[in-house]
Amino acid sequence: MAVKPDNIDAYFARVSADRRAALEKLRKTILSILPDAEECISYYPSRSCASY
């Protein structure tokens, strides 16, 4: 089983350049609107990151 990235930057490093550019743009937009937002990765769609 492949090791899952444990942070956003590690995840971005694994995706193709075009997807990475789109994700980075989305990340920048979200953080400009919600500068205090906490970033996380959740591999469980039914759970929010705050529930861990």
C-alpha positions as CSV (number, residue, x, y, z in Angstrom):
1,M,0.0,0.0,0.0
2,A,1.4,3.4,-1.0
3,V,2.2,5.9,1.8
4,K,-0.4,8.7,1.9
5,P,1.0,12.3,2.0
6,D,0.7,13.8,5.5
7,N,0.5,17.5,4.5
8,I,-0.8,19.7,1.7
9,D,2.6,20.4,0.2
10,A,3.4,16.7,0.0
11,Y,0.1,16.0,-1.7
12,F,0.6,18.8,-4.2
13,A,4.1,17.4,-5.0
14,R,2.5,14.1,-6.2
15,V,0.0,15.5,-8.7
16,S,0.6,16.6,-12.2
17,A,1.7,20.2,-12.9
18,D,-1.6,21.3,-14.4
19,R,-3.5,19.9,-11.4
20,R,-1.0,21.3,-9.0
21,A,-1.4,24.8,-10.5
22,A,-5.2,24.6,-10.1
23,L,-5.0,23.3,-6.5
24,E,-2.5,26.1,-5.6
25,K,-4.8,28.7,-7.1
26,L,-7.7,27.3,-5.2
27,R,-5.6,27.2,-2.0
28,K,-4.5,30.8,-2.5
29,T,-8.1,31.9,-3.1
30,I,-9.4,30.1,0.0
31,L,-6.6,31.5,2.2
32,S,-7.2,35.0,1.0
33,I,-10.9,34.8,2.1
34,L,-10.2,32.8,5.2
35,P,-6.7,33.7,6.3
36,D,-7.0,31.8,9.7
37,A,-8.3,28.6,8.0
38,E,-6.6,25.4,9.2
39,E,-5.4,23.2,6.3
40,C,-5.6,19.5,6.6
41,I,-6.0,16.3,4.6
42,S,-8.8,13.9,5.3
43,Y,-9.1,10.6,3.5
44,Y,-12.6,10.1,4.9
45,P,-15.3,12.1,3.1
46,S,-17.7,11.8,5.9
47,R,-15.4,13.4,8.5
48,S,-14.1,16.9,8.7
49,C,-10.5,17.5,9.7
50,A,-11.7,19.2,12.9
51,S,-13.2,15.9,14.2
52,Y,-9.8,14.2,14.6
